[in-house]
Amino acid sequence: MASPALDSPWSSWTSDSFCGSFNIHMEEENPADILPVLEDPTSSVSYSHNIPKPPPAVPGKTYTGNKTIKRSCSVPKETIDTWDKLFKQGYGADVYILDEGRSYIPAHLSVLTIASPVLGNFLQQSKVKDGMRYIKIPGVPYEAVYTFIRFLYSSCYEEEDMKKYVLHLLVLSHSYSVPSLKKVCIYLLEQGWLTKENVVDVLQLARTCDAPRLSLICVRMVVKDFKAISSTEGWKVMKQVNPALEQELLEFVVEAESGKEERLKKREEKKVYLQLYEAMEALLHICKDGCRTIGPRDKVFKGSQVACGFPACKGLETLVRHFSSCKTRVPGGCVHCKRMWQLLELHSRICNQPDSCKVPLCRHFKEKMQQQTKKDEAKWKLLVSKVIASKDALWPISGRRSSLL
């Protein structure tokens, strides 16, 4: 069943360049039997003096200068069917389009010229025999040529033929500057037609036919599944005939891998800063409110107390217990104690109420800050800023605001 052309959101492309894969040949006949275009007695030029003048414009508002007239158009199905019928029946045809198998498709010079000025230009230069013009489109299956010419008449096509010959039609639409057909071909290719086996071929064709969006989609697909695509036959052929493209794709893959590693590294860093932020909340919670069996001296806790909602509290409790009983508590003497010293110093740099703070050594580290070098101070400031910034990732998860600031 015939279907109208799909309206895709992609912009139109126009180009006067031609794809080298499809060369246009005028059908050669006996020169004695073929008249030049300008000498053809049946040519439409001979009727130019009989064409009546156009009727006067319909009365109404006219606009001049930079203003444009707004026009609306609604094409009913009957009109589309009429043009499709005109093509299929070939009534009054004055052009024969030939394929490799010498099969021909009747068409109309005026229609083809309006639908594709590029094709019309070739037809104007073609030879005329018995009032008919002949042009050959080699290297393209008959069905693809038929679908292409039919689309020029009514924008109709058989979906099965469109999908089967979409690559041929993409080249034809680009070579003969038919943007509407080009949009349909690109839309079909983008909507799941690409595979690991054909993506390299489609990429090369997309670049030849000036389809940047389709080219970008192909490149992303190659980068995403490089291992499988690089072992296909299409990649091997491309490697031989277009080594520059292979080098370009390899650079894209390397760049993508580097970016992936960088993103993983940043994700891990954010995770560490988030854990430090949670540790700061848990430390303040333990020293101020107490948690289960550890906390301020003025509070007694039962073993059956409900589990704490602070993620880092359990691990921090173990670290606090070790710190309180370790005999080598000095910094550098014990790995666990050194970590506790760092957490206490980090808290003191975040805390803005050192006089009333119940976290041990808070005021001590505040005074120690004044004796540090500018280099150490800069490192701590950077760490504090990243830890505080990580709270934005914690809020959607925990649903509670920070009590550190």
Secondary structure as UniProt FT lines:
FT   STRAND          2..4
FT   TURN            20..21
FT   STRAND          25..26
FT   HELIX           31..33
FT   HELIX           37..39
FT   TURN            41..42
FT   HELIX           44..50
FT   TURN            65..66
FT   HELIX           77..89
FT   TURN            90..92
FT   STRAND          95..98
FT   TURN            100..101
FT   STRAND          104..107
FT   HELIX           109..115
FT   HELIX           117..125
FT   STRAND          128..129
FT   TURN            130..131
FT   STRAND          132..136
FT   TURN            138..139
FT   HELIX           142..154
FT   STRAND          156..158
FT   HELIX           159..164
FT   HELIX           166..175
FT   TURN            176..177
FT   HELIX           179..188
FT   HELIX           189..193
FT   TURN            196..198
FT   HELIX           199..208
FT   TURN            209..210
FT   HELIX           212..224
FT   HELIX           226..229
FT   TURN            230..231
FT   HELIX           233..241
FT   HELIX           243..288
FT   TURN            292..293
FT   TURN            297..298
FT   TURN            303..304
FT   TURN            311..312
FT   HELIX           313..325
FT   TURN            331..333
FT   HELIX           335..350
FT   TURN            354..356
FT   TURN            360..361
FT   HELIX           362..368
FT   HELIX           369..371
FT   HELIX           374..389
FT   HELIX           391..398
//
